[in-house]
Amino acid sequence: MDSVDAKTRSLIMARVGQRNTDVELSLRTELHKLGLRYKLHDRKLPGTPDLVFPRFSAVVFVNGCFWHFHGCHRSSVPKSRQEFWREKFQANLLRDEKNIHRLMESGWRVLTVWECALKGKTASPVRTIARRTKAWLLSKARTGIIQGGDSSQVR
């Protein structure tokens, strides 16, 4: 059972930001300090990536663990309306997968940086994540994942 009424919950959820989140802003600041320049939220690209690096033919998504149902400690199904949330998360996962596929078909490389890498008990210093992002940009890897707990993948 929710602790607030449906109208209040709707207002709360409507205020959840999609862009310029605290983790995204902190990563952007560090990447800029490292001399990297980027475009923000290019709506012409599938999925509207958070950061676009045309020079590297690369995009970076800074994903919230809850909304994109990462599977870490920061992502869990709420106790109320569980079926709704499962469907919502499944739709989000399918949309993300489709957008990454479309980007790669268009010649873009895709890195996903998860919120848990930058915030909470499994986080690394933002400077470390920015350096790893730069290293990925300079690599030839087509995809990559940076997540909390140092279990990152580059492919």
C-alpha positions as CSV (number, residue, x, y, z in Angstrom):
1,M,0.0,0.0,0.0
2,D,1.3,3.4,-1.0
3,S,1.9,6.0,1.8
4,V,0.4,8.8,-0.3
5,D,-2.7,9.1,-2.4
6,A,-2.6,8.6,-6.2
7,K,-2.7,12.3,-7.1
8,T,0.2,13.1,-4.8
9,R,2.2,10.1,-6.1
10,S,1.6,11.2,-9.6
11,L,2.9,14.7,-8.8
12,I,6.0,13.2,-7.1
13,M,6.8,10.9,-10.0
14,A,6.3,13.8,-12.6
15,R,9.0,15.7,-10.8
16,V,11.6,13.0,-11.2
17,G,14.2,14.5,-13.6
18,Q,15.2,12.7,-16.8
19,R,18.1,15.1,-17.6
20,N,20.8,16.9,-15.7
21,T,20.6,14.5,-12.8
22,D,23.1,14.9,-10.0
23,V,25.2,11.9,-11.1
24,E,25.1,13.1,-14.8
25,L,26.2,16.6,-13.8
26,S,29.1,15.3,-11.7
27,L,30.3,13.1,-14.5
28,R,30.0,15.9,-17.0
29,T,32.0,18.2,-14.8
30,E,34.9,15.7,-14.5
31,L,34.9,14.8,-18.2
32,H,35.1,18.5,-19.0
33,K,38.1,18.8,-16.6
34,L,39.7,16.0,-18.5
35,G,39.4,18.1,-21.7
36,L,36.5,16.2,-23.3
37,R,33.9,18.1,-25.1
38,Y,30.4,16.8,-25.9
39,K,26.9,17.6,-27.0
40,L,24.0,17.1,-24.6
41,H,20.8,15.1,-25.1
42,D,20.8,15.0,-28.9
43,R,17.1,14.3,-29.7
44,K,18.1,13.4,-33.3
45,L,19.7,10.2,-32.0
46,P,17.8,7.1,-30.8
47,G,17.2,7.2,-27.1
48,T,18.4,10.8,-26.8
49,P,21.9,10.0,-25.3
50,D,23.0,12.0,-22.3
51,L,26.4,12.8,-23.8
52,V,27.4,12.7,-27.5
53,F,31.0,12.6,-28.5
54,P,31.0,13.1,-32.3
55,R,34.8,13.0,-32.5
56,F,34.8,9.5,-31.1
57,S,31.6,8.4,-32.8
58,A,30.4,7.6,-29.3
59,V,27.5,8.2,-27.0
60,V,27.2,7.8,-23.2
61,F,24.0,7.1,-21.3
62,V,24.0,7.8,-17.6
63,N,21.3,5.5,-16.5
64,G,19.4,5.6,-13.2
65,C,19.4,2.1,-11.7
66,F,15.8,2.2,-10.6
67,W,14.2,3.4,-13.8
68,H,16.3,1.2,-16.1
69,F,16.1,-1.7,-13.6
70,H,19.8,-2.4,-13.4
71,G,19.5,-5.2,-11.0
72,C,21.8,-3.7,-8.3
73,H,20.8,-2.7,-4.8
74,R,19.4,0.6,-6.1
75,S,16.8,-1.2,-8.3
76,S,13.9,-2.9,-6.8
77,V,10.2,-3.4,-7.6
78,P,8.0,-1.2,-5.4
79,K,5.7,-3.0,-3.0
80,S,2.5,-1.5,-4.4
81,R,1.3,-2.1,-8.0
82,Q,4.0,-4.7,-8.6
83,E,2.6,-5.9,-11.9
84,F,2.5,-2.3,-13.3
85,W,6.1,-1.8,-12.3
86,R,7.3,-5.1,-13.7
87,E,5.7,-4.1,-17.1
88,K,7.1,-0.6,-16.9
89,F,10.6,-1.9,-16.2
90,Q,10.4,-4.5,-19.0
91,A,9.2,-1.9,-21.4
92,N,12.1,0.4,-20.4
93,L,14.6,-2.4,-20.8
94,L,13.3,-3.3,-24.3
95,R,13.4,0.4,-25.3
96,D,17.0,0.8,-24.1
97,E,18.0,-2.4,-26.0
98,K,16.3,-1.2,-29.2
99,N,17.9,2.3,-29.0
100,I,21.4,0.8,-28.4
101,H,20.9,-1.5,-31.4
102,R,19.8,1.4,-33.6
103,L,22.7,3.6,-32.5
104,M,25.2,0.8,-33.2
105,E,23.6,0.1,-36.6
106,S,24.2,3.8,-37.4
107,G,27.9,3.5,-36.5
108,W,27.8,4.8,-33.0
109,R,29.7,3.3,-30.1
110,V,27.7,3.1,-26.8
111,L,28.8,3.3,-23.2
112,T,26.3,3.0,-20.3
113,V,27.4,4.4,-17.0
114,W,25.1,3.2,-14.2
115,E,24.1,5.4,-11.3
116,C,25.5,2.9,-8.8
117,A,29.0,3.6,-10.2
118,L,28.7,7.2,-9.1
119,K,26.4,7.2,-6.1
120,G,25.9,5.0,-3.0
121,K,27.8,2.2,-1.3
122,T,29.2,0.7,-4.5
123,A,30.3,4.0,-6.0
124,S,33.8,4.9,-7.1
125,P,35.1,8.5,-7.0
126,V,33.6,10.4,-9.9
127,R,37.1,11.2,-11.1
128,T,37.8,7.5,-11.5
129,I,34.6,7.0,-13.5
130,A,35.5,9.9,-15.7
131,R,39.0,8.5,-16.4
132,R,37.4,5.1,-17.2
133,T,35.0,6.8,-19.5
134,K,37.8,8.6,-21.3
135,A,39.8,5.4,-21.6
136,W,36.7,3.8,-23.2
137,L,36.3,6.7,-25.6
138,L,40.0,6.3,-26.7
139,S,39.6,2.6,-27.1
140,K,38.1,0.8,-30.1
141,A,35.4,-1.0,-28.0
142,R,31.9,-0.9,-29.5
143,T,30.0,-1.0,-26.2
144,G,30.9,-0.7,-22.6
145,I,29.3,-0.7,-19.2
146,I,30.5,1.1,-16.0
147,Q,28.7,0.0,-12.9
148,G,29.2,0.0,-9.2
149,G,31.4,-2.5,-7.5
150,D,34.1,-2.4,-10.3
151,S,32.4,-5.1,-12.4
152,S,32.6,-3.1,-15.6
153,Q,32.5,-4.6,-19.1
154,V,34.0,-3.4,-22.3
155,R,33.2,-5.2,-25.6
